[in-house]
Amino acid sequence: MPPTSAAFPFCSSRCRLVDLGRWLGEEYRIPAVEDDVDPPDPSARPTPPAATPPVRN
């Protein structure tokens, strides 16, 4: 259909209403990203690595 159609970008008004009904019926969904992780505490210091004893030869 040309962009001048009243139903654009759908082929007809009926197709536009069918698509709207699917969105309203939650058949289409946009995935959401959950932020379950808390942001790091800027005042916290990183844990230093465990000290290893010097090797004597």
N, C-alpha and C positions, 0 to 999 in steps of 0.2 A: 504494500500500500504506500502511496506517496505520503510524505510528511504533512500534506495539507488535509489529510483525512481527520475527521473529528475523533476517531477511535485510535489514532496513531499513539503508540507503536503497535497496537493490536490490530487484527484484521477486521474486527467489527466491535460494536458496542457490547454484544453478547459475550464475546471472548474477554473483553475488559472486565465485565461483571463477574464472569467465572473466576478470573484471576483474583479479583478483589475478595470474592467469597472464600477462596483457598487461603488467602492471607488472614482473613478474619476468623476462619476455622482453624487456624494455627497448623495448617498442612505444610506451610513454608516456615522455616525458622532460620534466623541468622545466628550462627554460633557465637557464644560469648566466652571471653577469656576470664577465668576466675583468678583473682589475686588472693590466694590463700596464704602466701608467704609474707610475713611481716618484713618491712624494710630493715636493713641492718642498722644497729644502733651506732651512730657516728662517734659516741664517746667510749664505746667498748674497744679494748685493745685486743689485737689478735693474740692467740695462744702461741708462745714461742715453741719452736721445735724442741724435742727432748734432747738433752745434752748427751753426747757420746764420749766415753772416756778416751783419752789419747792412746794411740797405739804405740807400744814400745818395742823396738827391735833389738 
